[in-house]
Amino acid sequence: MTIKWYAALSGIIAAFMVSLDIGRRVTGWGFVIFLTSSIAWISGAVLAKDPALGTQNAVLFAVNGFGVYRYLVRKTA
């Protein structure tokens, strides 16, 4: 399935971007990519009828959404 390959590769890229810790903007965009990865995994889970994978990525979607807010939306002190 192409959607699962996108989910896997985008998750790898996002994890690398976040782990680099080279600035708020790069980290924030890493979280945006994580969001798209979560959406792809949720879609793949629905197609494969895998509720555990879907549930996990629904929670990760919320966590990554908080990361986007924290690094791209919220102003620093």
C-alpha positions in Angstrom: 0.0 0.0 0.0 1.4 3.4 -1.0 -0.3 5.1 1.9 1.6 3.0 4.4 4.9 3.7 2.7 4.2 7.4 2.9 3.3 7.1 6.5 6.5 5.2 7.3 8.8 7.5 5.3 7.3 10.7 6.5 7.5 9.5 10.1 11.2 8.8 9.7 11.8 12.2 8.1 9.8 14.0 10.9 11.6 12.1 13.6 15.0 13.1 12.1 13.9 16.8 11.9 12.7 16.8 15.5 15.9 15.0 16.7 18.2 17.5 15.0 17.0 20.3 17.5 18.3 23.0 15.2 15.6 25.5 15.9 11.9 25.9 16.7 10.9 26.3 13.0 12.5 23.0 11.9 11.1 21.2 14.9 7.7 22.7 14.3 7.6 21.6 10.7 8.8 18.2 11.8 5.6 18.0 13.9 3.5 19.1 10.8 5.0 16.2 8.9 4.2 13.9 11.9 0.6 15.1 11.6 0.5 14.0 8.0 2.1 10.7 8.9 -0.6 10.1 11.6 -3.3 10.8 9.1 -1.8 8.3 6.7 -1.4 5.7 9.4 -5.1 6.2 10.4 -6.1 5.9 6.8 -4.1 2.7 6.5 -5.5 1.3 9.7 -9.1 1.9 8.4 -8.3 0.2 5.1 -6.6 -2.7 6.9 -9.3 -2.9 9.6 -6.7 -2.4 12.4 -8.3 -0.5 15.3 -5.2 -0.6 17.5 -3.1 1.1 14.9 -5.8 3.7 14.3 -6.2 4.4 18.0 -2.5 4.8 18.5 -2.2 7.3 15.7 -5.3 9.2 16.7 -3.5 9.8 20.0 -0.3 10.6 18.3 -2.1 13.0 16.0 -3.2 15.0 19.2 0.3 14.9 20.6 1.8 16.1 17.3 -0.9 18.8 17.1 0.3 20.1 20.5 3.9 20.0 19.1 2.8 22.2 16.1 1.1 24.6 18.5 4.1 24.7 20.9 6.7 25.3 18.2 4.9 27.2 15.4 1.9 29.0 16.9 2.7 29.9 20.5 5.0 32.9 21.1 8.1 32.3 23.1 8.6 34.2 26.4 
